[in-house]
Amino acid sequence: MLWSLVKILIFVGLVTAATYGAVMLGEMSGHAQITLAGLEFRLGPVESLVAILVFIGLVWLLFKFIGLTAAFFRFLNGDETALSRYFTRNRERRGYEALADGMMALASGEGHLALAKAAKAERYLQRPELTTLLTAQAAEMAGDRKKAEETYKKLLVDDRTRFVGIRGIMKQKLIEGDSDTALKLAEKAFAIRPKHQETQDILLRLQSEKGDWAGARNTLGAKLKAGYLPRDVHRRRDAMLALLEAKGVFDENSSIESREAAIEANRLSPDLIPAAVLAARAYIADGNKKFAARVLTKAWGVQPHPDLAAAFTAIEPDETAKARLERFKTITKLKPEDPETKMLLSELLVATEDFPEARRALGDLAASHPTTRSLSLLAAIEKGTGAEEDEVRALLSKVVNAPRGPQWICDKCNNIHADWAPVCCNCGAFDTLTWKEPVAGEAGAPFGARVVPLPTSAAEAKIIVQPRMIDGDPDAGN
């Protein structure tokens, strides 16, 4: 509104200035004398001004005539487009100027101005492969998604612009939340340009969200071939996807292929804890306990974890507590100073009711690094050694508010997960879950700690901790 008023004022000012100038010329005295071929011309101020303008116009026409003549001679010499280029050159110049202005407006975030310049460029150039793309992007910036999608569809008819059109529509569908259509469009875009990094990333994310693990592995392989992933990162992520392919390994109708997929996932990345657990359970299902123990022992040597201990228990689920303690020496001798190893050995000793040795195995962990699990263990040990009820209850009261210890945490958004997953359920990041302790102030778990009844005898002390490696309960905390 203000700009329109300014333009009106400028126009009125120019008209006023022109009128004033004409009046001044009319009132001026004197004349100009021109002698040409013996003829003498006397011109007043107004006639002189008109003559100058006519002369400038004649010079302009002369240059135009020379250009037309040159184009005509080029046409006669075999340049079939010489005349057409001459007549359209000015339109092209204006069109490219409008196109350049539109691109500058787009870069500076002026969507509506970019739309106007794109329409002008299209009118002059008649080059839809250039102007249609500018129009679509300008419409996106201006918030007109309907016009943007309609414009992108126009690009689908030309082989040169089909990929750009599919990619544009795909992004519109992602904004609308239509992930099913976006996935189909991403697959088409990937088929046209399999080395396009952004398309690979979008397709991989959508395939992961839809559970298409085989397709995701294919896309991941394309990223490796294109040089967008280091080989070690590809190996780990491929193992993760192979692991997810094998998730149905314990279904009633599971095939031998699913078990082999679980074993393959562990082979691809032996340090991936969920892969080691699933591979071990696949070996157990096949009766190959030796291989299961080997897989779990190797993974424990990389990073001790309660899930590994639970799977190691499943190898011999019916053994006695003493036999289990003896068998677990294979892994408890690895990384003996790790808190997980200390708590595992202490739990095994509590199960055998050897409470003094359990205390020595636990060490000062409950004091130096108190967690729900270490404090529960200490409470069980105190009860088993005959401590006063008040002392045991005081320890158990600390369990409720104690940190849970290491958990699966997203490195990108710090969201805590109850179980490992390839994609963070909070931020959608791929391969960002790490087994670690939450940062202070972010230790709230997504599920509550289990509170168990106080035992009434030393024999019952071991149920305080309800260790995961004893009962294999996936809901038991750390």
Secondary structure, 3 states (H helix, E strand, C coil): CHHHHHHHHHHHHHHHHHHHHHHHHHHCCCCEEEEECCEEEEECHHHHHHHHHHHHHHHHHHHHHHHHHHHHHHHHCCCCCHHHHHHHHHHHHHHHHHHHHHHHHHHCCCHHHHHHHHHHHHHHHCCHHHHHHHHHHHHHHHCCHHHHHHHHHHHHHCCCCHHHHHHHHHHHHHHHCCHHHHHHHHHHHHHHCCCCHHHHHHHHHHHHHHCCHHHHHHHHHHHHHCCCCCHHHHHHHHHHHHHHHCHHHHCCCCCHHHHHHHHHHHHHCCCCHHHHHHHHHHHHHCCCHHHHHHHHHHHHHHCCCHHHHHHHHHHCCCCCHHHHHHHCHHHHCCCCCCHHHHHHHHHHHHHCCCHHHHHHHHCCHHHHCCCHHHHHHHHHHHHHCCCCHHHHHHHHHHHHHCCCCCEEEECCCCCEECCCCCECCCCCCECCEEEECCCCCCCCCCCCCCCCCCCCCHHHHHHCCCCHHHHCCCCCCC
